[in-house]
């Protein structure tokens, strides 16, 4: 979560778990594909959250 802002990362992770949380309020955007997203995804997978 350190590579992106907390509110956005929280929404990203909730969506990875299948929750329908919608997009963050502007000017924030969801974390797109890339290093930060991949790191969050791999850590959640290791933790058994997804």
Buried (B, 14 or more C-beta within 10 A) or exposed (E): BEEBEEEBBBBBBEBBEEEEEEEBEEEEEBBEEEEBBEBBBEEBEEEEEB
